[in-house]
Amino acid sequence: MASMMEQAETAMAAECCCIYRAPNDIRKLNEDSFTPKVVSIGPFHYGHPRLQNMEKYKLVYLKQLCQRISCTIEGLDRLISLVEEIEPSVRLHYSEPIELSNPELVKVILVDSCFLFELFLRSYYSEWDGIIKLKPWQATAVRIDLLLLENQLPFHDLDKLFRRVFPFSGTDNCGNPSFLHLTFNYFAYYNKVELDPQDISISHFTDLIRTFHLPSLSIQPESSPNPVTHLQSATELAEAGVTFRKSKSRSSLLDFKFSGRILEIPELTVDDGTETLLRNLVALEQCHYPSHSYITDYVAIMDFLINTSKDVDLLVQEAVIVNLLGEPKSAARLFNSLWKNVTRVNFNPHYSDICKDLNAFCKSPWNNMKATLNRDYCNTPWRSAASIAGILLLLLSLIQAVSSISQMVQQFKQSSPH
C-alpha cells in the first residue's frame, strides 16, 4: 500500500502534464475523432493493429533522416543516447502512467520523433520523391492524426532533441529552420491568421492548432463566471431583423462582432475534418484550459445559432459557413453534438455581451415591427414598390378624407345661425 500511495502521489504531482486521454463522456460521443486512422505518435496508441502498416514507413523515414545527417552506426548509438536523456521528461507529460518499459518508450520516442523530423523537413523543402512518398489520402490522414490530443509527444522534448540532432538549426541561413518553424510550415493550413512563430510557446501539436484559432494576445478577455444560457437561433435572429455578415478581416475564428443590427462572424469551412478538429480542441480545453476555454465557448455559440438545417442554409447563404458535408442536416447534427457532455466553468465575456445584446435586440418591439415590415412588405423590389405605392395611396386617401371633412365642417359653420 505504501508503494502504491507513493506512485499515486508521484503521478499526481507532475505539473508538466499536457497530453491527456479525452474525457470519457466526450470520447464516447465519437471515438473515431480521438483515434488515429493511419499513424500513432507517442505511447497512448502504440501497437494498435490498425496502425501497423505505417510502422514500416516510420523506419524508412528514420533511415532517411540518418542519411540526411550522415549518421553512422556509432551516430545512431549517440542518437539513442540523446533519446534516453529526454525519456524521463517525456514520460512525465502524460496524464496516465505509461506501461511501457524505459527501453520500449525510448524506441517509441526515437522512431516517432525521427519520423516527424523527416516528415516536416520533406514538407518544408518539398522533397516528396522516392520510395517513402505518401499517397495523397495518406498524407491528409497523417496530418489529421497529428493534431489528435491523444496522439502527441511533448513539443519541448521534440524541440530539444531536434536542436541536438541539428545543432545549427534556426541560427543562420546555412542551417535548417527551427523545429517550431518547420511545425508552423507543416500545419500552415490551420494558420489562417498567419501567426508568426516568434515568441510562441506550445505544449504539443494540438496546442498549436488551438493557438492558431485564438484571438490575439492583446484582446484575449478574462473569462466570466456567468455562462450564456440562451440565444436565439440564426433564423429567429434573422426574423427579428438581425443581418448576418462574413467578417472581412483575417481575424480569428472566434472574433464575433455585433453592431447596429449586423452580426459579423468569421467564415468557417465545415468538412470531414471539422468534427475531429473541434472535438480535440474542446477536449484539450476541458483537460488543460478549463478557465480559458475559448474554443469551447465558440462551439457553444455555434450550437445556439444552429438548431436545424434552415439555420445552416441561412449561414451558408450569407457566406458565414462553407458546407462541404453535403446536406445541411449533417452540419446541423455536427454542431448540435459538439457541446454535449462538456463541463462549463467560465465563459468569454465578449460572447456574453454579444448574446445579451442580441437577446435584447430580439425583445425590442420596434425592431420586431421593422423586421416584419421588411420581411412581409419589402423583401423584393416589386413588393417594396407595391408597398410604397400602397402607402402613398393610403396617404392620399387620408388627405382627401381630411380635406372632405374640413370642407363639411366649414359648410356646417357657414350654414349655422349666429
QUIQUITA-V902766 format. One record per residue. N is the residue number from 1. RES is the residue in one small letter. SS is DSSP state (~ for helix, > for strand, _ for the rest). PSI is psi in whole degrees, -180 to 180 (none if undefined). D_CENTER is the distance of its C-alpha to the mean C-alpha in Angstrom with 2 decimals. Layout:
# QUIQUITA-V902766
N,RES,SS,PSI,D_CENTER  N,RES,SS,PSI,D_CENTER
This chain:
# QUIQUITA-V902766
1,m,_,-40,43.77  2,a,~,-42,43.93  3,s,~,-41,42.17  4,m,~,-43,39.45  5,m,~,-37,38.90  6,e,~,-42,38.79  7,q,~,-39,36.15  8,a,~,-43,34.06  9,e,~,-40,34.40  10,t,~,-43,33.47  11,a,~,-41,30.29  12,m,~,-20,29.22  13,a,_,-4,30.18  14,a,_,100,27.72  15,e,_,-18,25.77  16,c,_,6,23.87  17,c,_,129,22.10  18,c,_,-4,18.41  19,i,>,121,18.02  20,y,_,156,18.06  21,r,_,140,18.71  22,a,_,139,16.21  23,p,_,138,18.09  24,n,~,-40,20.44  25,d,~,-28,19.84  26,i,~,-40,16.16  27,r,~,-39,17.12  28,k,_,-17,19.94  29,l,_,-34,17.91  30,n,_,88,16.86  31,e,~,-29,18.22  32,d,~,-26,17.51  33,s,~,-17,13.75  34,f,~,1,14.87  35,t,_,125,17.93  36,p,_,144,18.33  37,k,_,-30,20.04  38,v,_,-47,21.93  39,v,_,136,21.97  40,s,_,140,22.09  41,i,_,127,21.40  42,g,_,-176,23.01  43,p,_,-21,25.17  44,f,_,-39,23.16  45,h,_,16,23.43  46,y,_,133,26.38  47,g,_,2,29.16  48,h,_,129,27.35  49,p,~,-36,29.72  50,r,~,-19,27.11  51,l,~,6,25.98  52,q,_,-28,29.52  53,n,~,-33,29.77  54,m,~,-15,27.34  55,e,~,-35,29.48  56,k,~,-34,32.11  57,y,~,-43,29.66  58,k,~,-43,28.71  59,l,~,-37,32.43  60,v,~,-40,33.03  61,y,~,-39,30.23  62,l,~,-44,31.89  63,k,~,-42,35.20  64,q,~,-38,33.91  65,l,~,-41,32.50  66,c,~,-39,35.88  67,q,~,-36,37.60  68,r,~,-38,35.37  69,i,_,12,36.48  70,s,_,49,39.99  71,c,_,118,39.61  72,t,_,-176,42.86  73,i,~,-42,43.56  74,e,~,-37,44.26  75,g,~,-36,41.05  76,l,~,-38,39.13  77,d,~,-39,40.86  78,r,~,-40,39.64  79,l,~,-42,36.06  80,i,~,-40,36.39  81,s,~,-39,37.85  82,l,~,-39,34.87  83,v,~,-39,32.55  84,e,~,-32,34.95  85,e,~,-37,34.61  86,i,~,-9,30.87  87,e,~,-45,31.00  88,p,~,-39,31.72  89,s,~,-44,28.79  90,v,~,-44,26.40  91,r,~,-35,27.77  92,l,~,-13,27.08  93,h,_,-2,23.31  94,y,>,145,22.87  95,s,_,-15,22.79  96,e,_,149,25.55  97,p,_,136,28.87  98,i,_,123,28.94  99,e,_,-12,31.89  100,l,_,144,32.48  101,s,_,168,35.51  102,n,~,-49,35.37  103,p,~,-37,36.55  104,e,~,-43,34.12  105,l,~,-36,31.11  106,v,~,-43,32.51  107,k,~,-46,32.66  108,v,~,-47,29.05  109,i,~,-44,27.91  110,l,~,-53,30.32  111,v,~,-45,29.43  112,d,~,-42,25.64  113,s,~,-42,25.53  114,c,~,-34,28.00  115,f,~,-46,26.10  116,l,~,-43,23.00  117,f,~,-49,25.29  118,e,~,-40,27.04  119,l,~,-47,23.99  120,f,~,-37,22.34  121,l,~,-43,25.76  122,r,~,-37,26.43  123,s,~,-42,23.16  124,y,~,-43,24.03  125,y,~,5,27.62  126,s,_,45,27.03  127,e,_,83,29.48  128,w,_,10,28.88  129,d,_,166,32.53  130,g,_,-175,34.53  131,i,_,-12,34.55  132,i,_,19,31.06  133,k,_,124,29.30  134,l,_,144,26.44  135,k,_,155,26.40  136,p,~,-43,23.53  137,w,~,-33,22.12  138,q,~,-43,22.49  139,a,~,-41,20.76  140,t,~,-43,17.67  141,a,~,-39,17.83  142,v,~,-45,18.35  143,r,~,-41,15.32  144,i,~,-41,13.11  145,d,~,-32,15.38  146,l,_,-7,14.93  147,l,_,2,11.33  148,l,_,137,12.52  149,l,_,-38,13.22  150,e,_,-1,16.82  151,n,_,54,17.50  152,q,_,155,17.80  153,l,_,147,20.61  154,p,_,131,20.59  155,f,~,-38,19.89  156,h,~,-44,22.83  157,d,~,-36,25.25  158,l,~,-45,24.03  159,d,~,-41,24.48  160,k,~,-44,27.85  161,l,~,-41,29.02  162,f,~,-42,28.00  163,r,~,-27,30.01  164,r,~,-35,32.93  165,v,~,-40,32.85  166,f,_,81,32.40  167,p,_,-18,34.16  168,f,_,10,34.09  169,s,_,138,30.40  170,g,_,9,28.88  171,t,_,-35,32.34  172,d,_,-179,33.83  173,n,_,-12,33.79  174,c,_,-24,35.81  175,g,_,-179,33.32  176,n,_,158,29.89  177,p,_,164,26.76  178,s,_,162,25.33  179,f,~,-32,23.04  180,l,~,-42,20.19  181,h,~,-42,20.95  182,l,~,-40,21.12  183,t,~,-43,17.73  184,f,~,-42,16.23  185,n,~,-43,18.20  186,y,~,-37,17.15  187,f,_,25,13.38  188,a,~,-28,14.10  189,y,~,-35,12.37  190,y,~,-9,8.91  191,n,_,66,10.83  192,k,_,-29,11.07  193,v,_,5,12.62  194,e,_,50,15.04  195,l,_,138,14.83  196,d,_,138,18.12  197,p,_,-10,18.59  198,q,_,128,21.49  199,d,_,23,21.46  200,i,_,133,18.03  201,s,_,128,18.25  202,i,_,158,15.95  203,s,_,-34,16.79  204,h,_,-175,15.53  205,f,~,-39,13.21  206,t,~,-41,10.36  207,d,~,-36,10.94  208,l,~,-45,10.97  209,i,~,-40,7.56  210,r,~,-44,6.47  211,t,~,-38,9.34  212,f,~,-30,8.42  213,h,~,-2,5.88  214,l,_,155,8.60  215,p,_,163,11.58  216,s,_,153,14.63  217,l,~,-28,16.67  218,s,~,-18,19.41  219,i,~,16,17.71  220,q,_,113,15.72  221,p,_,158,17.71  222,e,_,147,19.12  223,s,>,152,17.99  224,s,>,142,20.43  225,p,_,0,22.18  226,n,_,94,22.44  227,p,_,152,19.55  228,v,_,132,19.49  229,t,_,-12,21.39  230,h,_,141,21.84  231,l,_,138,20.73  232,q,_,153,22.30  233,s,_,170,20.62  234,a,~,-43,20.06  235,t,~,-37,23.50  236,e,~,-40,25.19  237,l,~,-41,23.92  238,a,~,-39,25.14  239,e,~,-26,28.46  240,a,_,-4,28.81  241,g,_,3,28.51  242,v,_,135,24.92  243,t,>,129,23.91  244,f,>,142,20.37  245,r,>,138,19.59  246,k,>,135,16.92  247,s,_,135,16.43  248,k,_,-28,18.73  249,s,_,159,17.55  250,r,_,60,14.98  251,s,_,175,13.18  252,s,_,153,9.81  253,l,_,-24,7.32  254,l,_,0,8.51  255,d,_,81,12.09  256,f,_,145,14.03  257,k,>,136,17.80  258,f,>,119,20.76  259,s,>,132,24.21  260,g,_,-111,27.34  261,r,_,15,26.24  262,i,>,125,23.27  263,l,>,113,19.64  264,e,>,131,17.43  265,i,>,131,13.80  266,p,_,147,11.77  267,e,_,139,11.81  268,l,>,124,9.25  269,t,>,121,10.67  270,v,>,113,10.80  271,d,_,-166,12.47  272,d,_,-23,13.59  273,g,_,-4,10.70  274,t,~,-44,7.92  275,e,~,-45,9.25  276,t,~,-46,9.64  277,l,~,-55,6.23  278,l,~,-38,4.98  279,r,~,-40,8.57  280,n,~,-36,8.86  281,l,~,-39,6.46  282,v,~,-43,8.38  283,a,~,-40,11.45  284,l,~,-44,11.29  285,e,~,-37,11.25  286,q,~,-38,13.96  287,c,~,-36,15.97  288,h,~,-26,15.62  289,y,_,53,14.29  290,p,_,-25,15.76  291,s,_,-1,16.97  292,h,_,58,13.97  293,s,_,66,11.25  294,y,~,-43,9.21  295,i,~,-40,5.92  296,t,~,-40,8.76  297,d,~,-39,10.58  298,y,~,-45,8.25  299,v,~,-39,8.42  300,a,~,-45,12.08  301,i,~,-43,12.78  302,m,~,-33,11.61  303,d,~,-39,13.73  304,f,~,-45,16.53  305,l,~,-32,16.47  306,i,_,109,16.48  307,n,_,-36,19.39  308,t,_,176,21.16  309,s,~,-26,21.23  310,k,~,-38,22.93  311,d,~,-41,19.91  312,v,~,-46,17.91  313,d,~,-42,20.98  314,l,~,-46,21.17  315,l,~,-32,17.66  316,v,~,-43,18.26  317,q,~,-35,21.65  318,e,_,8,20.34  319,a,_,18,17.93  320,v,_,-36,14.86  321,i,>,135,13.63  322,v,>,106,14.72  323,n,>,107,15.48  324,l,_,10,16.35  325,l,_,-9,16.92  326,g,_,-106,20.35  327,e,_,140,21.41  328,p,~,-29,19.69  329,k,~,-35,20.39  330,s,~,-43,18.00  331,a,~,-38,15.02  332,a,~,-44,16.55  333,r,~,-38,16.98  334,l,~,-53,13.39  335,f,~,-29,12.23  336,n,~,-16,15.48  337,s,~,-16,14.88  338,l,~,-26,11.45  339,w,_,2,13.05  340,k,_,144,16.24  341,n,_,22,17.86  342,v,_,131,15.53  343,t,_,124,17.69  344,r,_,122,17.32  345,v,_,-56,18.89  346,n,_,174,18.02  347,f,>,145,16.30  348,n,>,117,15.24  349,p,~,-26,18.68  350,h,~,-44,17.47  351,y,~,-40,15.92  352,s,~,-45,19.14  353,d,~,-42,21.29  354,i,~,-44,19.68  355,c,~,-41,20.09  356,k,~,-44,23.64  357,d,~,-40,24.49  358,l,~,-43,23.32  359,n,~,-40,25.27  360,a,~,-39,28.24  361,f,~,-43,28.11  362,c,~,-28,28.33  363,k,~,-13,31.26  364,s,_,121,33.27  365,p,~,-37,36.28  366,w,~,-44,36.63  367,n,~,-39,33.11  368,n,~,-38,33.66  369,m,~,-44,37.03  370,k,~,-40,35.68  371,a,~,-40,32.93  372,t,~,-42,35.66  373,l,~,-45,37.84  374,n,~,-41,35.17  375,r,~,-42,34.15  376,d,~,-24,37.71  377,y,~,-13,39.84  378,c,_,29,37.92  379,n,_,-9,35.23  380,t,_,159,37.20  381,p,~,-42,39.66  382,w,~,-42,42.62  383,r,~,-36,41.81  384,s,~,-45,41.36  385,a,~,-42,44.72  386,a,~,-39,46.34  387,s,~,-43,45.00  388,i,~,-43,46.30  389,a,~,-41,49.59  390,g,~,-40,49.84  391,i,~,-44,49.23  392,l,~,-42,51.84  393,l,~,-40,54.28  394,l,~,-42,53.74  395,l,~,-42,54.38  396,l,~,-42,57.49  397,s,~,-40,58.73  398,l,~,-42,58.19  399,i,~,-43,60.04  400,q,~,-41,62.83  401,a,~,-44,63.08  402,v,~,-40,63.24  403,s,~,-42,65.84  404,s,~,-43,67.90  405,i,~,-40,67.83  406,s,~,-41,68.81  407,q,~,-41,71.76  408,m,~,-42,72.89  409,v,~,-40,72.80  410,q,~,-44,74.78  411,q,~,-39,77.35  412,f,~,-40,77.64  413,k,~,-40,78.39  414,q,~,-35,80.97  415,s,~,-11,82.76  416,s,_,138,82.87  417,p,_,145,86.20  418,h,_,none,86.21
